[in-house]
Amino acid sequence: MDPVIIVGAGPVGLTLALALARQEVPCVVLDESPGRDEPRPARTVVLREDTVALVERLTGAPLTGGFRWAGWRSMRRKQVMREVAFDDAADPAPLHIAQHVLTGVLRAALAGDPLVQVAVDSRLDAIEQEPSGVTAHTRGPNGTWWRGSHLVGCDGPRSTVRKLQDIRFPGRTAVERYAVAALRTELPWSDEALLHRSPPWRTSGPSAGEIVGRPLPDGLWRLDWLLPPGKDLVTPEMLVTRIRETLAGWAGGASPAYELLDTGVHTIHHRLARRWRAGRVFLAGDAAHLLGALGTQGLDEGLRDVDNLAWKLALAWHQGPHEALLDSYQKERRAAVATRLRAADQVLPLLRGGGGLRSYVPGSSRGHDALLADGHLGRGALGAPGAYTDSPLVPAHLDGEVAVGTPPGALVTDVRVTAEDGTFVRLHDRLGRAALLVVLVAPGTGVWERKHWVTAGIMPRLAAAVTALPCHAELLVAESYPGAGAHTVLLVRPDGRLVTALNGVRPADLYAAAETALGGAAEAAAEAGAPVGTR
């Protein structure tokens, strides 16, 4: 069968290639560049725990080269409004990393993978679709036609894929602008990120009402100054003045020595593609959505696109038509991103508008800082990963369904589980394998040898039910799960989203839930005479 064509070799495209390869799906990555990424210290990304875990699971190694903050501090004028201390186990810090470092890690993980071909200096200029596949043409030194089963546009805000498919990309331009500098210096705090509103010092130009400082490894910092509305040119002189005033203000005296490494202007747009699927063509990452105000990071959502789409494409590639399952990608991901965009668009005028905030946010300034911190830290409506509660892959009420600490459609908690070979692993480590996960909550099994519990109680009946499911599934056992009682059975998707929780072994309910989680496509394909089953 033809490979999946991925257009774009940024973090989203490379992560998708890794995710498909780990599920034994070949792919071709069309890379406009010569295969190297220019170091840009001022171009950084902030990843939350779920997206860090995704990258580490796919690369098979800890994600190094970034910096996890020890804490977060919000200030208004000279007053500390909020402080957050991170705990590696209970409350992990976001990971701040330069984008070229992240891309380099992904390229290294892909190097030598026999299922992935990266075609450098290949710029897309045409797409043709047929019922049996899709063909893409590239121009450049190695211009040619590429044949694929599906094509995914991960080619950024000016997506050629989106334009060739005539997909509208409505929204707002220049919602906010920031002047950005990456520099090496020493500050009174070395490992905390800082949001400083209305700093007490004066600037030579229009006042910078908000500054964000985020530490990086080796004494580097990224500083962002919110610019006033308009299109005023950010000159080198103005930026140097702001750097010196900011560093002096934070140091409480003269400006400390610094080494300026990189500068830029970061313009935030809010846009959402009308469609994320056109036949065999899909959009992901910045090609599908642009967001970033109030601390939200577009790359986080782009990587969540990958996590959602990869297992669905893999299932369709291995088993044949799963149209309802592929359709669910747009329904789930577009709804999640739209919710975050709406939240940001509703809150932004209040936060930037001054007086009107009091009637909406109790505590005024403190409420303001709490909303901003939520966005930056990946919490609340402005930052937390969305749940697919209205997904077509969530089954209707089942007789044996019970409530647990995770609602259907949300990401499951990463508890310790016992695999079928008797080894102890983390639940999230078993994700992304093109298989459903069935987790039995059985207190006490963690201290028994596998030979004693694998044939005891309800295990044989559950194992038989798992074997009969319409898709390959892995049976795991957990000592406990938040909100779940003994003998609760969890059904989990390959991207870690809970399908349902059942009270005990209920083969009919488990089968129905699994079929719904697959979009019902297996049954539809069988009725149509399409091939069903692994290749």
C-alpha positions in Angstrom: 0.0 0.0 0.0 1.2 3.6 -0.7 2.8 5.6 2.1 1.2 8.6 3.8 2.5 11.9 2.4 3.3 14.5 5.0 3.9 18.1 3.7 6.1 20.1 6.0 9.1 19.1 8.2 8.5 21.3 11.2 7.9 19.8 14.6 4.3 18.8 13.8 5.2 17.0 10.5 8.2 15.2 11.9 6.2 14.1 15.0 3.5 12.7 12.7 6.1 10.8 10.7 7.4 9.3 13.9 3.9 8.4 15.2 3.0 6.7 12.0 6.3 4.8 11.8 5.9 3.5 15.3 2.6 2.0 14.1 4.3 0.4 11.1 2.9 2.9 8.5 5.4 4.1 5.9 5.4 7.8 5.1 7.2 10.4 2.9 8.0 13.9 4.4 8.2 16.7 1.8 10.7 19.2 3.2 11.1 22.6 1.5 14.4 23.1 3.3 17.7 21.5 2.7 17.1 19.4 5.8 18.8 21.7 8.3 17.2 24.1 10.7 18.6 27.6 11.4 19.3 28.1 15.1 17.0 30.9 16.4 17.3 31.3 20.2 14.4 33.7 20.2 12.1 31.2 18.5 11.1 29.0 21.4 8.1 26.9 22.3 6.5 25.9 25.7 5.3 22.3 25.9 2.9 21.0 28.6 3.3 17.6 30.2 1.0 15.7 27.7 2.9 16.9 24.6 6.3 16.3 26.3 5.2 12.8 27.1 4.1 12.3 23.4 7.5 13.4 22.0 9.5 11.3 24.6 7.3 8.2 23.9 8.0 8.5 20.1 11.7 9.3 20.3 12.3 6.8 23.1 14.4 9.1 25.2 13.9 12.1 27.6 13.5 15.4 25.8 16.7 17.2 26.5 17.9 20.7 25.5 15.1 22.5 27.1 14.4 24.0 30.6 11.8 23.1 33.2 11.0 26.1 35.4 11.2 25.7 39.2 8.3 28.2 39.6 6.1 30.9 38.1 5.7 34.4 39.5 3.1 37.0 38.5 3.9 40.7 39.4 1.9 43.9 39.1 4.1 47.0 39.5 6.2 46.1 42.5 3.8 43.6 44.1 4.0 39.8 43.7 0.4 38.7 42.9 0.9 35.0 42.5 3.6 32.4 43.0 3.5 28.8 41.8 6.1 26.2 42.7 6.2 23.1 40.5 6.5 19.6 41.7 8.0 17.0 39.3 5.6 14.3 40.3 2.3 16.1 41.3 2.6 19.3 39.2 5.2 19.1 36.5 6.5 22.3 35.1 6.1 23.2 31.4 9.2 22.6 29.2 10.7 25.6 27.5 12.8 24.7 24.5 14.1 26.3 21.3 12.2 25.2 18.3 15.3 24.3 16.3 16.5 22.1 19.2 13.2 20.2 19.3 13.3 19.8 15.5 16.8 18.5 15.7 15.7 15.9 18.3 12.9 14.7 16.0 15.1 14.6 12.9 17.7 12.5 14.8 14.9 10.0 15.9 13.8 9.7 12.3 17.3 9.2 10.9 17.7 5.7 9.5 14.1 4.7 10.0 13.3 2.4 7.1 9.6 3.5 7.1 10.3 7.2 6.7 11.7 9.0 3.7 12.5 12.7 4.0 12.6 14.4 0.6 14.5 17.7 1.0 14.3 20.7 -1.3 10.8 19.5 -2.2 8.2 22.2 -2.5 4.6 21.1 -3.1 2.7 22.7 -6.0 -0.1 20.3 -7.0 -2.4 17.7 -5.4 -4.6 15.2 -7.3 -7.1 12.9 -5.5 -8.6 9.6 -6.7 -10.8 7.1 -4.9 -7.8 4.9 -4.4 -5.2 7.4 -3.3 -3.6 10.9 -3.6 -0.8 12.2 -5.8 1.4 15.2 -5.0 3.8 17.0 -7.3 6.9 18.9 -6.0 9.1 21.3 -7.7 12.8 21.9 -7.0 16.0 20.1 -7.8 14.3 16.8 -7.3 10.8 17.7 -8.4 8.6 14.6 -9.1 5.3 13.0 -8.5 4.6 11.2 -5.2 1.9 8.7 -4.7 0.3 8.2 -1.3 -2.7 6.7 0.5 -3.4 10.0 2.3 -1.8 13.4 2.6 -1.4 15.6 5.7 -0.6 19.3 5.4 1.7 20.3 8.3 3.0 23.2 6.3 2.3 26.1 8.5 0.2 29.3 8.5 0.6 29.9 4.7 -0.2 26.2 4.0 0.0 25.3 0.3 -2.1 22.2 1.0 -4.9 24.3 2.5 -4.8 26.7 -0.5 -4.7 23.9 -3.1 -7.8 22.4 -1.4 -9.5 25.8 -1.4 -10.2 25.7 2.3 -11.0 29.0 4.0 -9.0 30.2 7.0 -11.1 32.9 8.7 -10.1 34.7 11.8 -8.3 37.7 13.2 -5.0 39.1 12.2 -2.4 40.6 14.6 -4.5 40.0 17.7 -1.3 40.9 19.7 2.3 41.8 18.9 5.4 41.2 21.1 9.0 42.4 20.7 11.2 39.4 21.5 14.8 39.1 22.6 16.9 36.1 23.5 19.9 37.0 25.7 22.3 35.6 28.3 22.4 37.4 31.6 22.1 36.9 35.4 18.8 37.9 37.1 17.9 37.9 40.8 16.0 34.6 40.1 17.6 32.0 37.9 15.0 29.3 37.3 11.5 30.9 37.6 9.4 32.3 34.8 7.9 35.7 35.3 4.9 37.7 34.1 5.3 41.4 35.0 2.4 43.7 34.4 2.6 47.5 34.6 6.3 47.6 35.7 7.1 50.7 37.7 9.9 52.0 35.5 9.2 54.2 32.5 10.1 53.5 28.9 11.3 56.1 26.4 8.4 55.2 24.0 4.9 53.9 24.5 4.7 52.1 27.8 5.2 48.3 27.7 2.4 47.2 29.9 3.4 43.5 30.1 6.7 41.6 30.1 7.2 37.9 30.1 10.6 36.4 31.0 11.2 32.7 30.5 14.5 31.0 31.4 16.3 28.6 29.0 19.4 26.4 29.7 22.9 27.9 30.1 21.8 31.2 31.6 19.7 32.2 28.5 16.4 34.0 28.7 13.6 34.8 26.3 12.0 38.1 27.1 8.7 39.2 25.4 7.3 42.8 25.6 3.7 43.3 24.7 3.5 46.1 22.1 0.8 48.7 22.0 -1.8 48.4 19.3 -0.7 49.5 15.9 2.1 48.8 13.5 4.9 50.9 14.9 8.3 49.7 13.8 10.3 47.9 16.4 13.8 49.4 15.9 17.0 48.0 17.3 17.5 51.1 19.4 14.0 50.8 21.0 14.6 47.1 21.8 18.0 47.7 23.4 16.4 50.5 25.5 13.7 48.1 26.7 16.2 45.4 27.5 18.3 47.8 29.6 15.4 49.3 31.4 13.8 45.9 32.1 17.1 44.3 33.4 17.8 47.3 35.5 14.3 47.3 37.0 14.5 43.7 37.9 18.0 44.0 39.3 17.0 47.0 41.4 19.7 49.3 40.1 22.1 49.4 37.1 21.4 47.1 34.2 23.5 43.9 34.6 25.8 42.8 31.8 24.0 40.8 29.0 24.8 39.2 25.7 22.1 39.7 23.1 21.8 36.6 20.9 18.6 37.0 18.8 15.6 39.3 18.4 12.3 39.3 16.6 8.7 40.4 16.6 6.1 37.8 17.4 2.7 38.5 15.9 -0.2 36.5 17.1 -3.1 35.6 14.8 -6.3 33.8 15.7 -7.6 31.7 12.7 -9.4 28.4 12.3 -9.7 26.4 9.0 -13.2 25.7 8.0 -12.4 22.1 7.1 -9.6 19.9 8.4 -10.4 17.0 6.0 -11.0 17.1 2.2 -11.2 13.5 1.1 -7.8 11.9 1.6 -6.2 15.2 2.5 -6.0 16.5 6.1 -4.6 19.6 7.9 -2.7 19.7 11.1 -0.8 22.3 13.2 -0.6 25.9 12.1 -2.1 24.9 8.7 -5.4 24.2 10.5 -5.3 26.7 13.4 -3.4 29.7 14.7 -3.6 30.7 18.4 -1.2 32.0 20.9 -2.6 35.0 22.9 -2.6 34.8 26.7 0.2 32.2 26.9 -1.5 29.5 24.8 1.0 27.8 22.5 0.1 26.7 19.0 2.6 23.9 18.9 1.0 22.2 21.9 -2.2 22.0 19.9 -0.4 20.9 16.8 1.1 17.9 18.6 -2.3 17.0 20.0 -3.5 17.0 16.4 -0.8 14.5 15.6 -1.8 12.3 18.6 -5.4 12.3 17.5 -4.8 11.7 13.8 -1.9 9.2 13.7 -3.7 6.2 15.2 -6.8 6.8 13.0 -4.7 6.9 9.8 -2.8 3.8 11.0 -6.0 1.9 11.5 -7.3 2.9 8.1 -4.0 2.1 6.4 -3.8 -1.4 8.0 -7.5 -2.4 7.9 -9.1 -0.5 5.0 -11.8 2.1 5.0 -12.7 3.7 8.3 -14.4 6.9 7.1 -16.3 7.7 10.2 -13.2 7.3 12.3 -11.2 9.6 10.0 -14.1 12.1 10.0 -13.9 12.2 13.8 -10.4 13.9 13.6 -12.0 17.1 12.5 -15.0 16.9 14.8 -12.8 16.3 17.9 -9.8 18.5 17.2 -11.5 21.4 15.6 -14.0 21.6 18.4 -11.2 21.5 21.0 -9.2 24.3 19.4 -12.3 26.4 18.7 -13.2 26.2 22.4 -9.8 27.6 23.3 -10.0 30.3 20.7 -13.4 31.4 21.9 -12.2 31.6 25.5 -9.2 33.7 24.5 -11.2 36.0 22.3 -13.8 36.5 25.0 -11.3 37.2 27.8 -8.7 39.2 25.8 -10.8 42.5 25.5 -11.5 42.3 29.2 -7.9 41.8 30.2 -6.5 44.5 27.9 -9.4 46.9 28.4 -8.8 48.0 31.9 -11.9 49.1 33.8 -14.4 46.7 32.3 -12.6 43.8 34.0 -14.1 44.5 37.4 -17.6 43.6 36.4 -16.5 40.2 35.0 -13.6 39.0 37.0 -13.8 39.0 40.8 -10.8 40.5 42.5 -9.9 42.6 39.4 -6.1 42.5 39.2 -5.8 39.2 41.0 -8.4 37.7 38.7 -6.6 39.1 35.7 -3.3 37.6 36.8 -4.9 34.2 37.5 -6.4 34.1 33.9 -3.0 35.1 32.4 -1.2 32.5 34.5 -3.7 29.8 33.5 -2.9 30.4 29.9 0.8 30.4 30.3 0.8 27.3 32.5 -1.6 25.2 30.6 -4.5 25.4 33.0 -8.1 26.4 32.9 -10.1 27.2 29.8 -7.2 29.2 28.3 -4.6 26.5 28.6 -5.7 23.0 29.6 -6.0 20.3 27.0 -9.5 19.9 25.8 -11.6 16.8 26.3 -13.6 15.2 23.5 -16.8 14.9 25.5 -19.0 15.4 22.5 -17.1 13.1 20.2 -18.9 10.6 18.0 -16.4 8.0 19.3 -17.8 8.3 22.8 -20.5 5.6 23.2 -24.0 6.3 24.3 -25.1 5.2 27.7 -24.2 1.6 28.4 -25.9 -0.5 31.0 -22.6 -1.3 32.8 -21.1 2.2 32.5 -19.8 3.8 35.7 -18.2 7.2 36.5 -14.5 7.4 37.3 -12.1 10.3 37.9 -11.7 10.8 34.1 -14.7 11.7 32.0 -15.1 9.9 28.6 -13.1 11.7 26.0 -10.5 13.1 28.4 -6.9 12.0 28.8 -6.5 9.1 31.3 -4.3 9.4 34.4 -0.9 7.9 34.0 -1.0 5.1 36.6 1.3 2.1 37.0 0.0 -1.0 35.3 1.0 -4.6 34.8 1.5 -5.7 31.2 0.6 -9.1 29.9 4.2 -10.3 30.3 4.1 -9.4 34.0 6.3 -6.3 33.8 5.3 -3.0 35.5 5.0 -0.1 33.2 3.3 3.3 33.1 -0.1 3.4 31.3 1.0 6.3 29.0 3.9 4.2 27.9 1.5 1.8 26.2 -0.2 4.5 24.1 0.4 5.1 20.4 0.6 1.4 19.4 -2.5 1.3 17.1 -4.2 -0.8 19.8 -7.0 -0.2 22.2 -6.1 -0.6 25.9 -8.3 -2.5 28.3 -7.4 -1.8 32.0 -8.7 -3.9 34.8 -8.6 -2.2 38.2 -7.7 -5.0 40.6 -6.3 -4.1 44.0 -3.6 -6.4 45.3 -2.4 -7.8 42.0 0.7 -5.7 42.2 2.1 -7.9 45.0 1.1 -11.2 43.4 3.0 -13.1 40.8 1.3 -13.0 37.5 0.8 -16.7 37.4 -1.5 -16.4 40.4 -3.9 -13.7 39.1 -3.9 -14.2 35.4 -6.1 -17.3 35.7 -8.0 -16.2 38.8 -11.4 -14.6 39.3 -12.7 -12.6 36.3 -9.4 -12.5 34.4 -10.1 -15.4 32.1 -13.5 -14.0 31.1 -12.1 -10.6 30.5 -9.2 -11.9 28.5 -11.7 -13.8 26.3 -13.8 -10.6 25.8 -10.6 -8.6 24.9 -9.7 -11.2 22.3 -13.1 -10.9 20.7 -12.9 -7.1 20.2 -13.1 -5.7 16.6 -9.6 -4.3 16.9 -6.4 -5.5 18.5 -6.4 -4.6 22.2 -3.9 -5.0 25.0 -5.0 -6.1 28.4 -3.4 -4.3 31.4 -4.0 -4.5 35.1 -3.8 -1.6 37.6 -3.8 -1.6 41.4 -5.9 1.5 41.4 -7.3 4.3 39.3 -8.7 7.7 40.5 -12.4 7.3 41.2 -12.6 3.7 40.2 -13.7 0.8 42.4 -12.4 -2.8 42.3 -13.1 -4.7 39.1 -13.7 -1.6 37.1 -12.8 -2.1 33.4 -11.4 1.0 31.5 -11.4 1.1 27.7 -8.7 3.5 26.4 -8.0 4.8 22.9 -4.4 4.7 21.4 -4.1 8.4 22.1 -4.9 8.0 25.8 -8.5 9.2 25.7 -11.0 7.3 27.9 -13.7 5.6 25.8 -15.7 4.3 28.8 -15.5 2.7 32.2 -17.6 -0.4 33.0 -18.6 -2.0 36.2 -17.0 -5.5 35.9 -16.6 -7.7 32.8 -19.4 -7.0 30.4 -18.4 -8.4 27.0 -21.4 -7.0 25.1 -20.8 -3.5 26.5 -17.1 -3.7 25.9 -17.5 -4.8 22.3 -20.1 -2.0 21.6 -17.8 0.6 23.2 -14.8 -0.6 21.2 -16.9 -0.6 18.0 -18.0 3.0 18.7 -14.4 4.1 19.4 -13.5 2.8 15.9 -16.2 4.9 14.4 -18.3 1.9 13.5 -16.2 1.7 10.4 -15.3 -2.0 10.7 -19.0 -3.0 10.4 -19.6 -0.6 7.6 -16.6 -1.8 5.7 -17.6 -5.4 6.1 -21.1 -4.7 4.8 -19.6 -2.9 1.8 -17.3 -5.8 1.1 -14.2 -3.8 1.8 -11.2 -5.6 3.3 -11.2 -5.7 7.0 -8.3 -7.1 9.0 -4.6 -6.5 9.2 -2.5 -6.6 6.1 
